[in-house]
Amino acid sequence: MSHSNFKSGFVSILGKPNVGKSTLMNALVGERLSIITSKAQTTRHRIFGILTGPDFQMVYSDTPGVIDPQYQLQENMMKFVRASLEDADLILYVVELGEKYKESGILDHCIEMDTPLVLVLNKIDKGVGSQVEDKMVYWKEQIPGIEIEPISALHQINTDHLFTKIKNHLPVHPPYFPGDQLTDKPERFFAAEIIREKIFLNYKQEIPYSCEVTIEDFKETDDIIRMRAIIYVERNSQKGILIGKNGESLKKVGIESRIEMEQFFQKKVHLETFVKVEKDWRKKKRALKRFGY
């Protein structure tokens, strides 16, 4: 392929928690790379989705939702956000229909940068009457000259138009990654994310936020993947809740995770799960480092 007019670049997807950043990235890349649940803060890492076409390569980073650093963990997450802006060729700032403009936030930081910026107005399928048009007018009044794309990532409304716009913004550059690569993350990362998603869906309150999942063993043969997952919690009481009566709760998470993993990896999966207590891991820098934050 000729590189003379090949376009390639890094696209950062930013916005508050739950505005649909992960859904948008998955709509653009076409693979379910980021876990999607309705709880804030499910995306803790910068996940790259890589999309390569005959004459372009888009490298997406899906940054953690922009939040106040309450825990050490969240401060480390904000570092990811700032880092992803530094190498971006284009910033997609995602807002949802009901959202208001807040000054002095990350959005203002994006506006001040030289990087091209597109404001993505998501969830337009929920719009009533002239709400979508009114919102477009509202944002243009708040930020004169802003480029706005109204879309529904979930229902893929207008995402092809956004796709074209992204491509137009990319600089002429050879590809950064091999053409068949979908992400910069190893397979065991996705295995851990799938388990983490099931924990988010099955438990209430603080349990999901107190859990971290690591895959200790990942052995793959032609017909099966065998893996051992360890779920770390902060306290013994949480361990009890996670395991549940007669181990029922943990078993349910294990079964749901395995079913989804078999879809994701297109292969039989044998999964063992264990729960360990790592006291106050969220507050401990060393533990955070070990978990890759």
Backbone torsions as a table, in degrees:
resi	resn	phi	psi	omega
1	MET	NA	140.7	-177.1
2	SER	-80.6	134.4	-177.7
3	HIS	-94.0	2.8	-173.4
4	SER	-65.5	-33.0	177.8
5	ASN	-124.2	20.8	178.3
6	PHE	-73.2	133.8	-179.8
7	LYS	-111.8	138.4	-176.6
8	SER	-151.2	140.6	179.7
9	GLY	-174.7	171.2	-178.5
10	PHE	-100.0	128.5	-179.0
11	VAL	-116.5	120.0	179.4
12	SER	-97.7	129.3	178.1
13	ILE	-103.9	116.0	-176.1
14	LEU	-121.4	166.9	176.8
15	GLY	148.7	171.9	179.9
16	LYS	-67.2	165.1	175.7
17	PRO	-58.6	145.4	172.9
18	ASN	69.6	14.8	177.8
19	VAL	-84.0	-8.6	177.3
20	GLY	106.4	26.7	-178.7
21	LYS	-64.3	-46.1	-178.3
22	SER	-66.9	-40.1	178.3
23	THR	-60.9	-40.5	179.7
24	LEU	-64.6	-46.1	-179.6
25	MET	-61.4	-40.9	179.3
26	ASN	-66.6	-33.5	177.4
27	ALA	-67.3	-37.1	-177.6
28	LEU	-77.6	-36.7	-177.0
29	VAL	-91.6	-28.7	177.9
30	GLY	83.7	11.8	176.2
31	GLU	-128.4	147.8	-179.0
32	ARG	-83.8	76.5	-172.8
33	LEU	-85.5	-42.0	-178.8
34	SER	-95.1	138.9	178.3
35	ILE	-71.5	141.2	-176.0
36	ILE	-121.0	111.8	170.6
37	THR	-138.3	167.3	-172.6
38	SER	-86.3	5.9	179.1
39	LYS	-89.9	145.5	179.0
40	ALA	-63.5	155.2	168.3
41	GLN	69.6	25.8	177.6
42	THR	-78.5	-24.4	178.9
43	THR	-95.7	107.5	-175.9
44	ARG	-104.7	-13.9	-177.7
45	HIS	-116.0	164.4	167.9
46	ARG	-82.2	113.9	179.3
47	ILE	-102.9	127.4	177.7
48	PHE	-90.7	132.9	167.0
49	GLY	-114.0	129.4	-175.4
50	ILE	-114.7	126.5	179.4
51	LEU	-123.1	118.9	-177.7
52	THR	-116.6	129.4	176.2
53	GLY	-117.4	-174.9	-177.9
54	PRO	-60.1	-33.0	-176.2
55	ASP	-130.3	19.0	179.7
56	PHE	-154.2	159.5	168.4
57	GLN	-141.9	122.4	178.1
58	MET	-108.4	127.5	178.4
59	VAL	-112.0	110.4	-175.8
60	TYR	-95.8	138.0	165.9
61	SER	-118.5	131.2	-176.4
62	ASP	-103.8	101.7	-171.0
63	THR	-83.7	157.5	175.5
64	PRO	-58.4	147.5	176.1
65	GLY	-56.2	146.4	-174.9
66	VAL	-79.2	113.5	-175.9
67	ILE	-138.8	167.7	177.3
68	ASP	-77.9	137.2	-178.1
69	PRO	-73.3	88.4	177.2
70	GLN	-79.3	-48.9	179.4
71	TYR	-98.5	163.3	170.7
72	GLN	-54.3	-39.7	-179.6
73	LEU	-54.6	-45.3	-175.9
74	GLN	-70.7	-32.0	176.5
75	GLU	-62.5	-42.5	178.0
76	ASN	-64.1	-33.6	177.9
77	MET	-66.4	-38.7	179.7
78	MET	-65.1	-28.8	175.1
79	LYS	-63.5	-39.0	176.6
80	PHE	-58.9	-43.2	-177.8
81	VAL	-60.4	-49.4	-178.3
82	ARG	-65.4	-38.5	179.7
83	ALA	-63.7	-37.8	-176.6
84	SER	-69.8	-22.6	178.7
85	LEU	-76.9	-30.1	-174.6
86	GLU	-64.4	-37.3	-176.9
87	ASP	-103.4	14.0	-176.1
88	ALA	-78.2	139.0	171.6
89	ASP	-93.6	-18.8	179.6
90	LEU	-154.4	139.2	176.0
91	ILE	-112.7	128.0	171.4
92	LEU	-103.9	113.2	177.6
93	TYR	-101.0	114.9	-173.0
94	VAL	-95.8	127.7	173.8
95	VAL	-124.7	154.8	175.6
96	GLU	-102.8	169.5	-168.8
97	LEU	-51.3	-44.4	-174.0
98	GLY	-83.1	-0.4	-169.8
99	GLU	-75.0	144.2	177.2
100	LYS	-105.7	156.8	179.3
101	TYR	-78.7	126.8	177.3
102	LYS	-114.9	125.5	-178.6
103	GLU	-74.4	164.1	175.7
104	SER	64.1	15.5	177.4
105	GLY	-94.3	-167.9	179.0
106	ILE	-60.5	-34.0	-179.7
107	LEU	-59.4	-44.7	177.7
108	ASP	-61.3	-39.0	177.4
109	HIS	-59.9	-40.4	179.0
110	CYS	-66.8	-40.8	-178.2
111	ILE	-63.1	-37.9	-178.4
112	GLU	-70.7	-21.8	-177.8
113	MET	-76.0	163.1	178.5
114	ASP	-81.7	-11.6	-177.1
115	THR	-65.3	134.7	175.6
116	PRO	-56.2	141.6	-175.0
117	LEU	-131.9	131.7	174.3
118	VAL	-121.1	127.2	176.0
119	LEU	-87.0	118.0	-178.0
120	VAL	-100.6	113.7	178.6
121	LEU	-90.4	103.2	-172.2
122	ASN	-96.2	166.2	177.1
123	LYS	67.3	34.3	-179.1
124	ILE	-67.4	-16.0	177.1
125	ASP	-64.7	-19.2	179.2
126	LYS	-88.0	-2.6	-175.8
127	GLY	-67.1	141.0	178.7
128	VAL	-116.5	134.6	178.7
129	GLY	58.9	-128.6	-177.2
130	SER	-95.8	19.8	-175.6
131	GLN	-54.6	-43.8	-177.9
132	VAL	-63.9	-47.3	178.6
133	GLU	-61.2	-43.3	179.8
134	ASP	-59.8	-41.3	-179.7
135	LYS	-65.6	-39.1	178.0
136	MET	-59.7	-45.9	179.2
137	VAL	-61.7	-44.2	-179.5
138	TYR	-56.2	-49.9	-177.2
139	TRP	-67.1	-36.3	179.4
140	LYS	-67.2	-32.4	176.5
141	GLU	-71.3	-40.9	-178.7
142	GLN	-67.2	-44.8	-176.1
143	ILE	-127.7	87.4	-177.7
144	PRO	-57.4	137.9	176.5
145	GLY	84.8	-0.6	-178.0
146	ILE	-71.1	142.3	176.9
147	GLU	-87.8	124.3	-177.0
148	ILE	-119.5	136.1	173.4
149	GLU	-122.9	112.4	175.6
150	PRO	-83.3	128.4	-178.1
151	ILE	-144.4	168.5	160.8
152	SER	-125.4	108.3	-178.2
153	ALA	-65.3	-39.1	-177.0
154	LEU	-64.2	-43.3	-177.8
155	HIS	-99.5	8.1	178.1
156	GLN	51.6	44.7	175.6
157	ILE	-90.6	124.0	177.1
158	ASN	67.4	8.8	-179.4
159	THR	-70.8	-28.1	177.9
160	ASP	-67.6	-34.8	177.5
161	HIS	-66.2	-42.6	177.0
162	LEU	-62.6	-40.7	179.2
163	PHE	-56.4	-47.1	178.8
164	THR	-61.3	-42.2	179.7
165	LYS	-62.0	-42.5	178.8
166	ILE	-60.2	-46.9	-178.3
167	LYS	-59.8	-41.6	179.4
168	ASN	-62.5	-31.2	-178.7
169	HIS	-78.9	-17.8	-175.2
170	LEU	-70.8	140.5	176.7
171	PRO	-74.7	156.1	173.1
172	VAL	-70.3	119.3	-175.1
173	HIS	-165.7	143.1	175.7
174	PRO	-64.6	160.4	-178.5
175	PRO	-62.6	148.1	179.4
176	TYR	-88.2	-26.6	-175.2
177	PHE	-127.8	158.7	175.2
178	PRO	-57.2	147.3	-173.7
179	GLY	-59.0	-28.4	-175.7
180	ASP	-95.5	2.9	-178.2
181	GLN	-83.1	132.3	-177.4
182	LEU	-98.9	-23.5	-174.8
183	THR	-159.6	160.6	178.5
184	ASP	-92.6	6.7	-175.6
185	LYS	-99.3	143.4	177.8
186	PRO	-73.1	164.1	-176.4
187	GLU	-59.8	-37.0	-176.7
188	ARG	-67.6	-23.1	174.8
189	PHE	-61.4	-44.2	-179.0
190	PHE	-69.4	-35.1	176.3
191	ALA	-59.7	-46.1	179.7
192	ALA	-63.7	-41.3	-179.6
193	GLU	-63.1	-38.6	-179.6
194	ILE	-64.4	-43.0	177.7
195	ILE	-63.0	-42.5	-178.8
196	ARG	-62.4	-38.4	178.7
197	GLU	-63.4	-42.5	-179.5
198	LYS	-64.6	-33.8	176.6
199	ILE	-65.9	-41.7	178.0
200	PHE	-60.3	-37.1	-176.0
201	LEU	-80.9	-22.0	-173.1
202	ASN	-103.5	-13.5	-176.2
203	TYR	-126.0	156.1	-178.0
204	LYS	-101.8	176.7	171.8
205	GLN	48.0	-127.7	-166.8
206	GLU	-86.3	-8.3	-174.2
207	ILE	-53.4	-53.7	-177.6
208	PRO	-58.6	-35.4	-177.5
209	TYR	-75.6	-17.3	-178.3
210	SER	-96.4	4.0	-177.0
211	CYS	-105.2	142.1	168.9
212	GLU	-133.2	142.2	-176.6
213	VAL	-116.7	129.5	172.0
214	THR	-124.6	146.7	177.7
215	ILE	-102.0	110.6	-174.8
216	GLU	-81.7	-40.3	-178.5
217	ASP	-122.8	137.7	177.1
218	PHE	-145.6	95.8	-177.2
219	LYS	-115.3	123.5	-175.3
220	GLU	-115.9	130.8	170.3
221	THR	-117.5	-175.6	-177.2
222	ASP	-59.0	-35.4	-172.8
223	ASP	-115.2	-5.1	-177.9
224	ILE	-152.6	149.4	170.9
225	ILE	-114.0	126.7	176.2
226	ARG	-108.4	129.1	178.8
227	MET	-143.2	153.8	177.2
228	ARG	-119.5	123.8	-178.5
229	ALA	-111.2	138.7	174.5
230	ILE	-114.7	126.4	177.3
231	ILE	-101.7	118.1	178.7
232	TYR	-92.9	135.0	173.0
233	VAL	-124.0	170.6	-175.2
234	GLU	-90.2	-24.7	-175.0
235	ARG	-140.8	157.0	178.4
236	ASN	-59.0	-38.0	-179.2
237	SER	-61.3	-37.1	179.2
238	GLN	-68.1	-36.1	179.2
239	LYS	-60.2	-42.7	179.0
240	GLY	-61.5	-44.1	-179.9
241	ILE	-64.6	-42.8	-176.8
242	LEU	-62.5	-44.2	-178.3
243	ILE	-72.2	-42.0	176.8
244	GLY	79.0	175.0	-176.7
245	LYS	-65.3	124.6	-178.2
246	ASN	55.7	25.5	177.7
247	GLY	75.0	11.1	-174.7
248	GLU	-61.7	-45.6	-174.9
249	SER	-62.9	-46.4	-179.3
250	LEU	-64.5	-37.4	179.5
251	LYS	-61.1	-41.8	-179.6
252	LYS	-62.5	-44.5	177.8
253	VAL	-60.5	-42.3	-179.7
254	GLY	-62.0	-44.7	-178.6
255	ILE	-66.2	-47.6	-179.7
256	GLU	-61.4	-40.5	180.0
257	SER	-63.8	-45.0	-177.5
258	ARG	-61.8	-43.3	-179.8
259	ILE	-59.3	-45.3	-179.3
260	GLU	-69.9	-37.1	178.5
261	MET	-61.8	-38.7	-179.4
262	GLU	-64.8	-33.2	175.0
263	GLN	-69.3	-44.9	-174.8
264	PHE	-66.7	-46.3	-176.5
265	PHE	-89.4	-8.7	-178.2
266	GLN	55.9	46.7	-174.6
267	LYS	-162.1	157.0	175.5
268	LYS	-66.9	143.1	-179.3
269	VAL	-127.0	132.4	171.5
270	HIS	-110.1	118.6	-172.8
271	LEU	-123.6	127.9	171.6
272	GLU	-113.0	136.9	178.6
273	THR	-122.5	139.0	178.2
274	PHE	-129.6	151.0	178.0
275	VAL	-115.7	130.5	177.4
276	LYS	-127.4	150.5	176.8
277	VAL	-96.8	123.5	173.9
278	GLU	-121.5	97.4	-168.1
279	LYS	-53.1	126.5	174.7
280	ASP	49.6	42.9	-175.3
281	TRP	-59.4	-29.1	-177.1
282	ARG	-65.4	-29.7	-175.1
283	LYS	-91.4	-10.7	-174.4
284	LYS	-96.0	119.7	-178.0
285	LYS	-61.3	-39.6	-174.2
286	ARG	-66.6	-42.2	177.8
287	ALA	-63.3	-40.6	179.3
288	LEU	-60.4	-41.2	179.5
289	LYS	-60.9	-42.1	-177.5
290	ARG	-64.7	-33.3	179.6
291	PHE	-84.9	5.6	172.9
292	GLY	88.0	18.9	176.1
293	TYR	-92.7	NA	NA
